[in-house]
Amino acid sequence: MKKGLFFVVVSVLLTLVGCEPPVKPVITLQPTDLVLNIGQTHGLVATITPEGTEAQITWQSSQAEVATVDANGVVTALGVGTTTIIASGTDMEPAQCIVTVRDNSIILSLDSIQLIPYDTCRLTAELPAWDSISQITWASDNEDVATVDQNGLITAVAEGIATITVSAEGLKSAQCFVNVAPIPSSFPRKYLMEHFTGDQCGYCPYGMYSMVEYSQMTSTPCIWVSHHYGYNNDEYTIPESAKIGNTCGVQGAPNMAMNRTKITGTTIAFHPGYLVEDGMAETIASKCDTMAEASMKIEHTYDAATRELNVTVKGLVGNPDTKEYLLTVLIKENGLIGKQSDYNGYSFKSGGFKEFIHPRVVRDVLCSDPLGDKIAVENQAYNKSYTFTLPEAWVAENCGIVAYITPTTKKPIINAEETPLVAGTTGGEEYAPFGLTQVNAPTNASKLKFDNLTLNKPSNDKLELQLIASTATRSELFGPMKLVVTLEFNTPESVLPVDTLQFVAGDELNTFSAGTVNLVEQTYGGSNMVYYLSASLEEEVWQLCHGWRIKSGKFLMDSNGGFHTTGNLYNGKYFSITCTLPESTAVSAKKVTFNQEHIENIMRNGKFVISIDDIEYDIQ
């Protein structure tokens, strides 16, 4: 080979080798994805290739509020979110790590609470959404003040401050600060309304509606129970109610006791009609203290499968010297459907309901004595437990537990409490007393009957018909029923036309009234009467009167001299009165002239007789 050619080849080879471009360093990170909890740290490992390359790495976070990174690649999680950690250097390909930061805090239902000794409060702990397996632990830093079980139930022990901590491995713990105050000297009160009724008591619906009206017009926290006692026993009467009624001085129905306090008169029992009188709510509030000397709390469990009920009643006493109380615990049921007499129907004997909603009926008393079991007070606290199996016929969702305490003297009620038997229900409290199906009155009772009829002619253009039912009198409180129909003519002639006439009625007490009466009107099912309540708080007496209400009506005089009266009552009911002349004495004229000198009214042998021109007509 020629020497010149060799040098050319060598030169070319050397040139080719020397022209190969240098390799650019690359950064890699481990890991490339990272999940941290707030507060956690983690170091990223950066590797540069080719090996041996010396370079300065710069660290950066795209969302510094989520996580930061220091000069050594240590990531610190700060807030919930996602950020990108970037590692870069001069003349180097950068690398990234996606960091997700999540909240690992345990959330407590309360962060502070104030209790008094023996009170309990259950805390709930919520784990992070991503954590469904962690086991939490509860602890109190001062069990002499408050304890906590592993279900989060705090029990106050004594005055002081304690911190309840809930924790779990890998999670941020949470705390609740408990301040236990001293036992107060008084507590909020709930009043007990004890209602005495019966399904054969025709006036008792009025008493029930009065109690409903009272409960709507007062802010007084009242607990209502109904004892079927005071009239005749019915299917809901129990011996325990009778004993309670006797203690309250109940001698009839409707009747009631408010907190077993003397509201009127000399007895603790009074008529529910008192409740809706002007100023009575204020009177009751003034006689029943707004605060009680003891508190009450009902704790219970109910097994729907076995129908077993376990009840514990507990509370605190403001007076350290108190050693004993009487405790009564009962079960009431709402919405019971049964018959109910109602004297506000067509007549005293026929009115009533086949189906009536009986509310808040006392079904059983859990105590050995309905006037209360003795319970000891220790360290200003009391508690007592009962077990009861609910009968199959009772609707558990309509039942409620009622408890109240009295001093050993049995009255008055110190405090009362209630709770639905089935958690999450109302205990059937939405069931108000109401007539569902009215009893159909006999045919002969569908028309109003009167034993005295009188025709008067006060003026030339008016004729007055009076019908009196003295047999409808019911006790000394009720006077005779009287219907006064006044017929007005278009002309002042002394002639009663054979025609159908509209009538109006008087609004005197105990009369049928077609006009507006500025008194108390009861318009509940089956009622077509107005109740007039009058009372004197000074004398502590009351009187109940009533009158029938007619909304509109017609009077028809026929060609035979008889008449037919029809009308509509305010409750939508209809009445009809017919008086006819026997055919043998029928008046042939189509018009009958009523002149004072030619007509007189005669009651003979219990029959109404009208005399026209000295001819007597027997009106049946």
Sequence and secondary structure as in RCSB ss.txt:
>XXXX:A:sequence
MKKGLFFVVVSVLLTLVGCEPPVKPVITLQPTDLVLNIGQTHGLVATITPEGTEAQITWQSSQAEVATVDANGVV
TALGVGTTTIIASGTDMEPAQCIVTVRDNSIILSLDSIQLIPYDTCRLTAELPAWDSISQITWASDNEDVATVDQ
NGLITAVAEGIATITVSAEGLKSAQCFVNVAPIPSSFPRKYLMEHFTGDQCGYCPYGMYSMVEYSQMTSTPCIWV
SHHYGYNNDEYTIPESAKIGNTCGVQGAPNMAMNRTKITGTTIAFHPGYLVEDGMAETIASKCDTMAEASMKIEH
TYDAATRELNVTVKGLVGNPDTKEYLLTVLIKENGLIGKQSDYNGYSFKSGGFKEFIHPRVVRDVLCSDPLGDKI
AVENQAYNKSYTFTLPEAWVAENCGIVAYITPTTKKPIINAEETPLVAGTTGGEEYAPFGLTQVNAPTNASKLKF
DNLTLNKPSNDKLELQLIASTATRSELFGPMKLVVTLEFNTPESVLPVDTLQFVAGDELNTFSAGTVNLVEQTYG
GSNMVYYLSASLEEEVWQLCHGWRIKSGKFLMDSNGGFHTTGNLYNGKYFSITCTLPESTAVSAKKVTFNQEHIE
NIMRNGKFVISIDDIEYDIQ
>XXXX:A:secstr
  HHHHHHHHHHHHHHHHTS     EEEEE SEEEEETT EEE EEEEESTT     EEEES TTTEEE TT EE
EE SSEEEEEEEE TTSB EEEEEEEE  B EES SEEEE TT EEE  EE  TT SS   EEEES TTTEEE T
T EEEE SSEEEEEEEE TTSB EEEEEEE    S EE  EEEEEEE TT TTHHHHHHHHHHHHHH    EEEE
EEE SSS  TT  HHHHHHHHHHT  SSSEEEETT   STTSSEE GGGGGSTTHHHHHHHHS SEESB  EEEE
EEETTTTEEEEEEEEEBS TT  EEEEEEEEEE  EEEEEE TTSSSTTT EEEEEEE SEEEEE SSSTT EEE
E BTTEEEEEEEEE  TTS GGGEEEEEEEE TT  S  EEEEEESSTTS TTTT   EEEEE    GGGSS   
SEEEEEEEETTEEEEEEEEGGG  STT   EEEEEEEE SS  SEE SSEEE EE   TTB B S  SS B  ST
T  EEEEEEEETTTTEEEEEEEEBEEEEEEEE TTS EEEEEEETTS EEEEEE   GGG   SSSEE  TTTEE
EEEETTEEEEEETTEEEEE 
